Amino acid sequence: MAALIPPLKPYHQLITTTIPFIYRSSSPKLSATKMSASVSAVTQRKLPVLLFDIMDTIVRDPFYHDIPAFFRMSMKELLDCKHPTAWIEFEKGLIDEMELARIFFKDGRHFDLEGLKSCIYQGYSYIEGVEELLSTLKDNGYEIHAFTNYPIWYKMIEDKLKLSSYLSWTFCSCVIGKRKPDPLFYSEVLQHLDTEPQNCVFIDDRLKNIEAAKDAGIIGIQFKNADSLQQDLSLLGITFQNGKTKTQESRV
């Protein structure tokens, strides 16, 4: 069973939030009737909002599995000779991929950047069972966002796996300029979502990121595998009403 932080309080019934939508037009011909209708239009928001880490939570991370082999090194050798902060700077959007290639190794050695990107692209795949879980959550009307530390190469993940079929790429470190577990990143997420932290559930494989979510008042689930995640979400009252997901149907 995956660790749950803080103690779970199930949603026993559908909780909705009313979000006003106001249509603004530069046209002076917009009638008072249309304006009134626009102001009164609302959407129903199904809670909790689900925030998913991506790497090693939804998608297999090639860094640990494929990149050492690409460089013909062990993981220890790679960690010893790579620049200590280059990848972090790349994830925060502070440098582009050409600068990453220039400083990736402490000794400044050159390498095949396009070959590395191809290796990484080939290594992306859904973690077993997670795509079906995401499909079911979407079918049940839950709002799902990525909340991830990753560089601009998240676009390669999207190109290969089409995650936007299930979630929004809303909170990427390379766009926001912050990384988990920076408390300011969590604060920015909550501000953007315009909801209370207890209305959010954050799923991540790394305990330190879950602890930071707890400090921000967000419910956290440490990801282990798809089955345990479904059990943990169910304990929160999150519904899985579909007997079969669309993904499963397409494979029959």
C-alpha positions in Angstrom: 0.0 0.0 0.0 1.4 3.4 -1.0 2.1 5.9 1.8 -0.6 8.5 2.2 0.1 11.9 3.6 -1.7 13.5 5.4 -4.4 11.0 6.8 -7.1 10.6 4.3 -10.6 12.1 4.6 -12.8 10.6 2.0 -15.1 12.6 -0.2 -18.4 10.9 0.5 -20.3 12.8 -2.1 -19.6 14.9 -5.2 -18.2 18.3 -4.2 -18.5 21.1 -6.7 -17.2 24.6 -6.9 -19.0 27.3 -9.0 -16.5 29.1 -11.2 -17.9 32.2 -13.0 -17.1 32.8 -16.6 -17.3 36.4 -17.8 -17.3 37.0 -21.5 -15.4 40.2 -22.3 -15.8 41.7 -25.8 -14.5 44.9 -27.3 -17.7 45.2 -29.5 -20.1 47.9 -28.3 -22.9 46.0 -29.9 -23.0 43.2 -27.2 -26.5 43.4 -25.8 -27.3 43.7 -22.1 -29.1 40.4 -22.3 -26.1 38.6 -23.7 -23.8 40.2 -21.2 -26.1 39.1 -18.4 -26.2 35.5 -19.7 -22.4 35.5 -20.0 -21.9 36.7 -16.4 -24.3 34.1 -15.1 -22.7 31.2 -17.0 -21.0 28.8 -14.6 -19.1 25.5 -14.8 -19.2 22.8 -12.2 -15.8 21.7 -10.9 -15.5 18.2 -9.7 -13.2 17.9 -6.7 -10.6 16.9 -5.7 -8.3 18.3 -8.4 -5.6 15.7 -9.3 -2.0 16.7 -9.7 0.3 14.1 -11.2 4.1 14.0 -11.3 5.1 12.6 -14.7 8.5 10.8 -14.6 8.4 7.4 -12.9 4.8 8.2 -11.9 3.1 8.1 -15.3 6.0 7.7 -17.7 9.1 5.5 -17.4 12.1 7.8 -16.9 14.9 7.0 -19.4 17.5 8.8 -17.4 17.9 6.0 -15.0 17.4 3.2 -17.5 18.9 4.2 -20.8 21.2 7.3 -20.6 24.1 5.6 -18.8 24.1 2.9 -21.5 24.0 5.6 -24.2 27.2 7.1 -22.7 28.7 3.7 -22.1 29.0 4.4 -18.4 27.6 3.1 -15.2 25.2 5.4 -13.3 27.9 6.1 -10.8 30.4 7.1 -13.5 27.8 9.4 -15.1 26.9 11.1 -11.9 30.6 11.6 -11.1 31.4 13.3 -14.4 28.3 15.3 -15.3 27.8 18.9 -14.3 26.2 19.1 -10.9 23.5 21.7 -11.8 23.2 21.7 -15.6 20.1 19.4 -15.7 18.4 21.3 -12.9 19.0 24.6 -14.8 17.6 23.0 -17.9 14.5 21.8 -16.0 13.9 25.3 -14.7 14.2 26.7 -18.2 17.3 28.8 -17.3 19.3 27.3 -20.2 18.4 25.8 -23.5 19.4 22.4 -24.9 22.4 23.8 -26.7 23.8 25.2 -23.5 22.9 21.9 -21.7 25.0 20.1 -24.3 27.9 22.5 -23.8 28.1 22.2 -20.0 26.5 18.7 -19.4 29.9 17.2 -18.6 32.2 18.9 -16.1 35.2 18.5 -18.5 33.3 20.1 -21.4 33.5 17.0 -23.6 31.2 16.9 -26.7 28.5 14.3 -27.3 25.8 13.6 -29.8 22.9 15.7 -28.5 20.4 14.5 -31.2 21.5 10.9 -30.4 20.8 11.5 -26.8 17.4 12.9 -27.5 16.5 10.0 -29.7 17.6 7.6 -27.0 15.4 9.4 -24.5 12.4 9.5 -26.9 12.6 5.8 -27.5 12.7 5.2 -23.7 9.4 6.9 -23.0 6.5 4.6 -22.3 3.6 4.5 -19.9 4.1 2.8 -16.6 2.0 -0.4 -16.6 -1.6 0.3 -15.8 -1.3 4.1 -15.5 -2.8 5.0 -18.9 -5.9 3.0 -18.1 -6.2 4.6 -14.7 -5.9 8.1 -16.2 -8.5 7.3 -18.8 -11.0 6.2 -16.1 -10.3 9.3 -14.0 -11.0 11.5 -17.1 -14.1 9.6 -17.9 -15.4 10.2 -14.4 -14.9 13.9 -14.8 -11.9 14.7 -12.7 -9.7 17.7 -13.4 -6.1 16.4 -14.0 -2.9 18.4 -14.3 0.8 17.6 -14.7 2.9 18.9 -11.8 6.4 18.0 -12.9 10.1 18.8 -12.9 11.0 18.5 -16.5 12.6 20.5 -19.3 11.2 21.6 -22.6 11.6 18.0 -23.7 8.2 17.3 -22.1 7.0 18.1 -25.7 8.7 14.9 -26.8 6.7 12.9 -24.2 3.5 14.5 -25.5 4.5 13.8 -29.1 5.0 10.1 -28.3 2.5 9.3 -25.6 -0.2 12.0 -26.1 -0.7 12.6 -22.4 -2.9 15.6 -23.2 -5.6 13.1 -24.0 -5.9 12.7 -20.2 -4.4 15.7 -18.5 -3.2 19.3 -19.0 0.5 20.1 -19.1 -0.2 23.0 -16.7 2.6 23.0 -14.2 6.0 22.2 -15.8 9.2 23.4 -14.1 10.7 24.7 -17.3 7.7 27.0 -17.8 7.1 28.1 -14.2 10.8 28.5 -13.4 10.6 26.5 -10.2 11.1 22.9 -9.2 9.6 20.6 -6.6 10.0 20.6 -3.6 10.3 24.4 -3.7 7.4 25.6 -1.5 6.9 28.5 -3.9 6.1 26.1 -6.7 3.3 24.6 -4.7 2.0 28.0 -3.8 1.9 29.0 -7.4 0.0 25.9 -8.3 -2.7 26.6 -5.7 -2.9 30.2 -6.7 -3.4 29.2 -10.4 -6.0 26.6 -9.5 -7.9 29.0 -7.2 -8.9 26.4 -4.7 -8.1 25.3 -1.2 -5.1 23.0 -0.8 -7.2 20.2 0.8 -9.2 20.1 -2.5 -6.1 18.9 -4.3 -4.5 15.4 -4.4 -0.8 15.2 -5.5 0.7 11.9 -6.7 4.5 11.6 -7.0 7.0 8.8 -6.6 9.4 10.9 -4.5 8.7 11.2 -0.8 10.4 14.6 -0.4 7.9 16.1 -3.0 5.0 14.5 -1.1 6.3 16.0 2.2 6.4 19.4 0.6 2.8 18.9 -0.6 1.8 18.1 3.0 3.5 21.3 4.2 1.4 23.2 1.7 -1.8 21.5 3.0 -2.2 19.3 -0.1 -3.2 15.6 0.2 -0.3 13.5 -1.0 0.0 9.9 -2.3 3.4 8.4 -2.9 3.2 6.4 -6.1 4.3 2.8 -6.1 2.3 1.2 -8.9 -1.1 1.6 -10.6 -3.0 -0.9 -8.5 -1.9 0.6 -5.2 -2.6 4.1 -6.5 -6.2 3.2 -7.5 -6.7 1.7 -4.0 -5.4 4.9 -2.4 -7.5 7.2 -4.6 -10.5 5.0 -3.8 -9.9 5.6 0.0 -10.3 9.3 -0.8 -13.7 8.6 -2.3 -12.5 9.1 -5.9 -14.8 7.1 -8.1 -13.8 4.5 -10.8 -17.3 3.8 -12.2 -16.1 2.5 -15.6 -16.0 -1.2 -15.9 -13.8 -0.8 -18.9 -11.7 2.2 -20.0 -11.7 3.5 -23.5 -8.1 2.4 -23.8 -9.0 -1.1 -22.9 -11.9 -1.1 -25.3 -9.7 0.0 -28.2 -7.4 -3.0 -27.5 -10.1 -5.6 -27.6 
